[in-house]
Amino acid sequence: MVPAEDERATIYREQGGSCMYCGCGLPPDGFEVDHKVPASCGGSDERENLQMLCPACSRRKGNMTDEEHRRRYRLGLSVDAHPPVWPIPQTYFGNIDRELERRESYRSIS
């Protein structure tokens, strides 16, 4: 689903031009519209299910729901969520991924 330009502008304005997960500032044409609950998991194209993400966060989230992604990266609850006040460096997310991979490799050895 590709939202209409006015819907993209509304999402951009509501989020203050910042990525919902990392908080980086984005130009009006430099963000991806993401489904909080992916369409492949039964999510709708309704406005309440859409959010603005930077390309890096959108790729990382992939087919996870908003709740799964927030839980994995310790971003808090999605209820009334807003972009972070201060940008979170992409290395933060990479560090968590590496730690989770390390834990998983230890489990597979046991």
VOMAR-71376 format. One record per residue (C-alpha): x negated, y, z; residue in three letters. Coordinates in steps of 0.2 Angstrom, whole numbers, plus 5000, padded with zeros to 4 digits. Layout:
@u:X v:Y w:Z rest:ALA .
...
END
This chain:
@u:5000 v:5000 w:5000 rest:MET .
@u:4993 v:5017 w:4995 rest:VAL .
@u:5003 v:5031 w:5005 rest:PRO .
@u:5008 v:5046 w:4996 rest:ALA .
@u:4997 v:5062 w:4998 rest:GLU .
@u:5009 v:5070 w:5010 rest:ASP .
@u:5009 v:5055 w:5021 rest:GLU .
@u:4989 v:5055 w:5020 rest:ARG .
@u:4989 v:5073 w:5025 rest:ALA .
@u:5001 v:5070 w:5040 rest:THR .
@u:4990 v:5056 w:5046 rest:ILE .
@u:4974 v:5067 w:5044 rest:TYR .
@u:4982 v:5081 w:5053 rest:ARG .
@u:4989 v:5070 w:5067 rest:GLU .
@u:4972 v:5063 w:5070 rest:GLN .
@u:4963 v:5079 w:5069 rest:GLY .
@u:4952 v:5073 w:5054 rest:GLY .
@u:4943 v:5060 w:5065 rest:SER .
@u:4942 v:5041 w:5064 rest:CYS .
@u:4953 v:5033 w:5077 rest:MET .
@u:4939 v:5021 w:5083 rest:TYR .
@u:4923 v:5030 w:5082 rest:CYS .
@u:4929 v:5048 w:5081 rest:GLY .
@u:4918 v:5054 w:5067 rest:CYS .
@u:4924 v:5069 w:5057 rest:GLY .
@u:4930 v:5065 w:5040 rest:LEU .
@u:4935 v:5075 w:5025 rest:PRO .
@u:4953 v:5075 w:5019 rest:PRO .
@u:4949 v:5063 w:5005 rest:ASP .
@u:4935 v:5052 w:5014 rest:GLY .
@u:4946 v:5041 w:5025 rest:PHE .
@u:4955 v:5024 w:5023 rest:GLU .
@u:4973 v:5022 w:5029 rest:VAL .
@u:4973 v:5006 w:5040 rest:ASP .
@u:4988 v:4995 w:5046 rest:HIS .
@u:4987 v:4993 w:5065 rest:LYS .
@u:4995 v:4976 w:5062 rest:VAL .
@u:4989 v:4971 w:5045 rest:PRO .
@u:5002 v:4967 w:5032 rest:ALA .
@u:4995 v:4949 w:5031 rest:SER .
@u:5000 v:4947 w:5049 rest:CYS .
@u:5017 v:4954 w:5046 rest:GLY .
@u:5014 v:4973 w:5049 rest:GLY .
@u:5024 v:4985 w:5040 rest:SER .
@u:5021 v:5001 w:5030 rest:ASP .
@u:5030 v:5012 w:5042 rest:GLU .
@u:5021 v:5027 w:5048 rest:ARG .
@u:5019 v:5021 w:5066 rest:GLU .
@u:5009 v:5006 w:5059 rest:ASN .
@u:4996 v:5017 w:5050 rest:LEU .
@u:4980 v:5025 w:5056 rest:GLN .
@u:4965 v:5034 w:5048 rest:MET .
@u:4948 v:5025 w:5049 rest:LEU .
@u:4931 v:5029 w:5042 rest:CYS .
@u:4925 v:5016 w:5029 rest:PRO .
@u:4913 v:5008 w:5042 rest:ALA .
@u:4927 v:5005 w:5055 rest:CYS .
@u:4939 v:5000 w:5042 rest:SER .
@u:4927 v:4986 w:5036 rest:ARG .
@u:4923 v:4981 w:5054 rest:ARG .
@u:4941 v:4979 w:5059 rest:LYS .
@u:4945 v:4969 w:5044 rest:GLY .
@u:4961 v:4958 w:5047 rest:ASN .
@u:4961 v:4961 w:5066 rest:MET .
@u:4976 v:4969 w:5074 rest:THR .
@u:4973 v:4986 w:5082 rest:ASP .
@u:4974 v:4978 w:5099 rest:GLU .
@u:4961 v:4964 w:5095 rest:GLU .
@u:4949 v:4977 w:5088 rest:HIS .
@u:4951 v:4988 w:5103 rest:ARG .
@u:4949 v:4974 w:5115 rest:ARG .
@u:4933 v:4967 w:5106 rest:ARG .
@u:4925 v:4984 w:5106 rest:TYR .
@u:4931 v:4990 w:5123 rest:ARG .
@u:4940 v:5005 w:5116 rest:LEU .
@u:4955 v:5005 w:5128 rest:GLY .
@u:4973 v:5002 w:5125 rest:LEU .
@u:4982 v:5008 w:5109 rest:SER .
@u:4997 v:5015 w:5117 rest:VAL .
@u:4996 v:5033 w:5114 rest:ASP .
@u:4979 v:5031 w:5108 rest:ALA .
@u:4969 v:5046 w:5101 rest:HIS .
@u:4952 v:5047 w:5092 rest:PRO .
@u:4938 v:5048 w:5105 rest:PRO .
@u:4933 v:5066 w:5110 rest:VAL .
@u:4915 v:5062 w:5107 rest:TRP .
@u:4909 v:5052 w:5092 rest:PRO .
@u:4904 v:5034 w:5096 rest:ILE .
@u:4888 v:5029 w:5086 rest:PRO .
@u:4890 v:5015 w:5074 rest:GLN .
@u:4876 v:5006 w:5084 rest:THR .
@u:4888 v:5004 w:5099 rest:TYR .
@u:4898 v:4993 w:5088 rest:PHE .
@u:4883 v:4983 w:5082 rest:GLY .
@u:4876 v:4981 w:5099 rest:ASN .
@u:4893 v:4973 w:5105 rest:ILE .
@u:4893 v:4962 w:5089 rest:ASP .
@u:4876 v:4956 w:5093 rest:ARG .
@u:4880 v:4952 w:5111 rest:GLU .
@u:4895 v:4942 w:5106 rest:LEU .
@u:4885 v:4932 w:5093 rest:GLU .
@u:4872 v:4929 w:5106 rest:ARG .
@u:4885 v:4922 w:5119 rest:ARG .
@u:4893 v:4912 w:5105 rest:GLU .
@u:4876 v:4904 w:5101 rest:SER .
@u:4873 v:4900 w:5120 rest:TYR .
@u:4890 v:4891 w:5120 rest:ARG .
@u:4887 v:4880 w:5105 rest:SER .
@u:4870 v:4874 w:5113 rest:ILE .
@u:4879 v:4869 w:5129 rest:SER .
END
